[in-house]
């Protein structure tokens, strides 16, 4: 593009000003209080400009004309250069201005990774810093927004003689985003933002830009909640397209890596004051204070609005943005109504060259004096080519030393970028894969059977071997590292297990992998498990342990020796790695774990420690299984030998779930940090708990006189399902699984009562061994009558079962054909009574407690009919009650015992002699 | 709430607001801000200035003007191409 003329006139009175304007020259600069400028000064425009001057009203840039009688700089206002950070407004093509000034091009990296966008912002600002220098435009002070402060450090001289490349490289590792954290821009000030984020965890204000824009930063769930609150107030919210935890305390844990980088920087003597948006004061000069502020800058909010106010108070009236960004908008919003001017070197509406003309003209109008010729002259040398494709041939025209150096830097920079790009970008992908899981290939999983059965029990379905969640994490690691070359998994986030990976039979897993091309690989084991692996070229340096010491530490009440052998934990030899409990406190447990090569075993033992703490610390619902982990960070490859220290700290207890933070370390160097390990707490009263610990020894059903009664306080779907694994053998479970959901619970209650009645009977006859419920097999004959197909011992035993409303009763007898029945006492309709009882039975019914007696009568008939193996077969009058005594009822010469238990009647018939 | 009369009056309101926001001494007799004036290309309105405008519109025409919601329903390209007339017609519609 060629540049049209600009007419710049300066004078101390309007008369001289207008004379200057009418003169034929296109460039008339000079010293003077009043300033007038016209871009592309056609005769019509000159006429309009004269009218403008005659009117005497100041005008700034409307229709490319300026008339400023008393410029902001002219009257003593200061000029500040503002360095933007990463912004939604990305730099436009700046090759035209670069060519104009014979400077190397800024190579745009359009893959939009945070690092590359950062680089582009740096280099664009750097280009303009040099252009401004060439033009002779001098600032009184500098400021930056977010990482723009780093570019400003170079421009101010703080970074010494280091090039922007070196500084950018030093800061690069600091750009690692905090996982799972999002930025949301809000169209409101900090007051409203503060109200919107109140009470939401891990969500903070990261930027106070101006009265109409603030940015919040934090975990997605909290951010979404805040957005929902704000939308009701008609406040616009916009999730930014890059993630990082900069300027919040969430970034606290990530500063360690870049602190080292900062140390490598040589700080120089600043030529210009640089103001900090963290402190709203000038940067300090002392090295220590400077380094401290650099860290502070990353973990504290950007107070740009306050900085604007502070600079205004300092006398700054003109703000020039060096690069592309939204800073002029922030300034205008904060200083609305007060005399000031905010300009940008780059504007998306026009070419870089046209905008240069415009901002220079604007500065002139306010009273800036600089080398207008530099801005106006035509290029007299061929433009510098894109440096990447054309290596600098010996220049035809002698380039000066500075240019040569620039070319050299540009080459280095491009080489650096190429190397970095090659390292950083494996193309994004999304693919489906399969993974086969079998006990044959993973025999160690037999040591991770959730249900204990008799020693040597062969049926794997009854034992239920499953992949430990930690082994699935290992699988995710393996998949990630296999699919992204040259990377290691440094963290796994948002782990959620929805269904056990049961390996009782060979399992083919469908897995979906999606990689963002940079750092994050999401792994979805369809139907079972999701997690996101965070990848890097190497592990971060191992931090020191950071979990607090235990509160009220004491010795474990569960001795280590009993942990595996007395059934506290179900784990088999390959997962038995706990070697010591150091102490148990009110807030956690410390122990030691032997590292092994069994995949997932080390971290599984961390979970075991958490489980052991729950067992000692909680009075109820101690049966807990892992369901989610917010984040596991790795600071090295998995250790395979040696003893690791492990700290487990409870973070939260709720009625149904419990959360922990853990660290696995050696010599105070953390290998793995687990944050937000969440376990689901099953409803589990003490009775169930005792049974879970010793399923071969303890009963769940109460043993009453002659019958077994199982009435669980609450029987959730989860517990019922769990009991189906513990009480039923595979063949029985198939029947259970075929029942409707509502019937399953009743049926389960009956089976628990029956198996416990049988176990009680066997033990009462002197059998000294444990009996696991699955050792007993109850089938139903063709008429539906239950019969014992298999049980320990030599006895011949008969069983009868009845269930009602999540309540089961059962009885056993050595005599054939026992019968038991349970009914709820309730008033019944006359039609029922007429159908059920004969007139002789009517006569027997006592007048008092009628509902109870009717139920006793009815239940007795049911129990007796059951004993025949056929039931009532729709004819209740088939068996007639003949006599009634206190608690027994005679039917066909046999006595049926009738017992009232709460609102139920249990009737039992002991069988035929 | 104010009785809204016609497009011209809304345009005048919007014009005054814009002039106040961008801090230019806009001559209202001049046809500088018209229905087909583009917020982005012609006025170079910043996103924050847009927020201020929406706030002022809400103050003037009442809470029924869900400017934020209206904008949220638009594609980025539509917002970039937004003209003064689009806003004027939106306000008209709301009444």
Interface residues (C-beta under 8 A of the other chain):
Chain A: X57 X58 X59 X60 X62 X187 X209 X210 X212 X213 X231 X234 X235 X236 X326 X328 X329 X330 X332 X333 X336 X347 X349
Chain B: X21 X23 X24 X25 X26 X32 X40 X41 X44 X46 X47 X48 X49 X51 X52 X54 X55 X58 X63 X66 X67 X68 X69 X71 X72
